[in-house]
Amino acid sequence: METGQKTEEKKRELSAFEAKNEAQKLAFAPVVFQVVVAMQRLGILPLICKHRKGINIDEISKQTQVSNYGVKVLLEMAANADIVKYLDDDTVTVTMLGYFLNSDEMTRVNINFTHDVCYDGFKYLTESIKNGKPEGLKTLGNWKTIYPALSILPEPIKKSWFEFDHFYSDDAFRDALEIVFRENPQMIFDIGGNTGKWAFASCEYNPDVRVTILDLPSQIAVAKANAEKRNLLNRISFFEINLLDKSNKIPQGADVVWMSQFLDCFGEDEIVSILENVKQAASPHTTVFILEPFIDNQKFDAASYCLTATSLYFTALANGNSKMYSVKAMTTLVEKAGWKVVEEFPLIGESFHTILKCRLA
Ligand SMILES: C[S@@+](CC[C@H](N)C(=O)[O-])C[C@H]1O[C@@H](n2cnc3c(N)ncnc32)[C@H](O)[C@@H]1O
């Protein structure tokens, strides 16, 4: 299903009583979210996790240097949200939910991204939808889209953005390399190559391949510095390009064009225009690989949940007009631009991703 919701596992309709209860949880969801962040950053949640048999509130206060009042208000909310549970009036232990909030890497990356990058900007979601512009971006800085600013975002926003981006693509790269290198590419164009991770992984995977990273000037500067540190300037080239400007043409010369978590940064018309730009530079032997986490191609409900939430980050903060797409929607755009999907590699490895392999139609 295109929405990312599974039809076959239809959820039971809530009773009126349950629905009203759930509605209050949503009404205060931002409060609970901030409680989790505060408990994590003040060291309270990690401490409770170390004491699985329970820890006393005074002891938490002493060890974390947080006032008794501060510990109490946080824990009382956390207990109601099933993050901790009281063993007696003064002693708490962690629940399974609290344990994962504290120790699961994907959860940590998602929470930091939501808190540091998105939280303030999401207040402007309504205006962003109305205006088709990322009205929340002004909470981070004065830019039209987030992309030219990625390398100059203030900390901890920058760290949280990159950890979020890399967490999802890194996992997919291992299997992706194997699929892409079946084509025996001599020259890969990595469009939206970002800090260079794919280019470096490719050079490590194959001793002969050459890679050109195409990206905005600010990203190219970062990728180039990273390549220099790795002594890869003899194998990696760089091409500054703003692909929203249709007059900027992608150069010829690639036998493989790689786009990882890139097309989701654009609206539908923009995707078609970028793929047409790739087409004008292509030869009949060019293979295009699109790596995306598609909302309709996920094993776990949590994955579709994360992806549809990520779409709203694009709406309110990134550019106002892009989203995470379904395979069906992306395939339609690929075809509109004169390409065809010749093979699909779904849910490679343990990642959320699918690779669409495309050739000229
Ligand atoms: C979400 S990141 C993906 C990075 C990387 N490919 C990965 O898989 O982790 C999107 C990349 O597209 C680049 N980008 C965004 N808008 C662009 C534009 N208009 N022209 C060229 N590159 C752009 C960004 O600078 C960024 O490096």
The ligand as an ORCA input file, in Angstrom:
! r2SCAN-3c Opt
* xyz 0 1
  C      20.229     13.226      2.160
  S      21.792     13.597      1.512
  C      22.282     12.021      0.888
  C      23.721     11.823      1.015
  C      24.317     10.496      0.593
  N      24.111     10.216     -0.817
  C      23.824      9.360      1.465
  O      23.299      8.385      0.941
  O      23.999      9.444      2.682
  C      21.389     14.505      0.061
  C      22.586     15.101     -0.676
  O      22.059     15.773     -1.830
  C      22.709     17.026     -1.958
  N      21.820     17.973     -2.633
  C      20.652     18.486     -2.150
  N      20.137     19.369     -3.008
  C      20.976     19.410     -4.069
  C      20.966     20.132     -5.289
  N      20.009     21.017     -5.559
  N      21.970     19.919     -6.183
  C      22.952     19.029     -5.905
  N      23.021     18.305     -4.753
  C      22.046     18.502     -3.851
  C      22.999     17.448     -0.526
  O      24.017     18.422     -0.460
  C      23.373     16.119      0.120
  O      24.737     15.873      0.020
*
